[in-house]
Amino acid sequence: MNTMKMESLKKMRVLKLLVVAFVFFTATLSYAQGTASGKASSSGATFVENPLQGTGMGSNMRLPLFLGGSVGFGSGAGVGDGNDVGLCQIRPTIGAWIPGIAFLRLGYGFSSLEETDEDGNTSKVKTSNFSVESGAHLMSEFFITGAYTRASALSEKGDISWNEWSVGIGTFWPVFSRTFLTLDVGYHWVLEHYDPFLDKRVSGGRIQMNLGFIVFVY
């Protein structure tokens, strides 16, 4: 068990380093694109037509592909014992987004939490999840979302996996020529599964808020 725990901690450290590198890369890419867009405009380069361009809410992307990331906070199932507000996940993302119409995001998130059993014993749990999220725009800068998530957790007491469905609403703000900040709030349905940490079958839901960013790659 101790060997498994050490290997899990090493994997989580590597993932965190990868996320830091990912954020640094996308931030650098955003700055570089802001400089390049000015040069492209002066040279008469052609960009993809953007439905929000005339309102000042668009971006000068040539392709709708993006890199990004988000931090999620929530209250309910999947946040420790389900009674507190806490960090749900740190999630790098990739996908396609046509501002004013729709988007598709793929993300891999991870976090850690604590579970307390009926005897008062507390266990540290490492969680990870893969999500597929689609969204459609409403009234220009607002959008609605729907997502499926496959989540898993690892601790000394065992491994578990479960499914989640979610719906939400959000908005975005352009900060550079090809960079958006995003904010969305949604409700997650955690489907029933056996939890070896609590030694019983559990299900429930949580309210989650995600703050993130996207950078169009070209």
Secondary structure, 3 states (H helix, E strand, C coil): CHHHHHHHHHHHHHHHHHHHHHHHHHHHHHHHHHHHHHHHHHHCCCCCCCCCHHHCCCCCCCCCEEEEEEEEEEEECCCCCCCCEEEEEEEEEEEEEECCCEEEEEEEEEEEEEEECCCCCEEEEEEEEEEEEEEEEECCCEEEEEEEEEEEEEECCEEEEEEEEEEEEEEEEEEECCEEEEEEEEEEEEEEEEECCCCEEEEEEEEEEEEEEEEECC
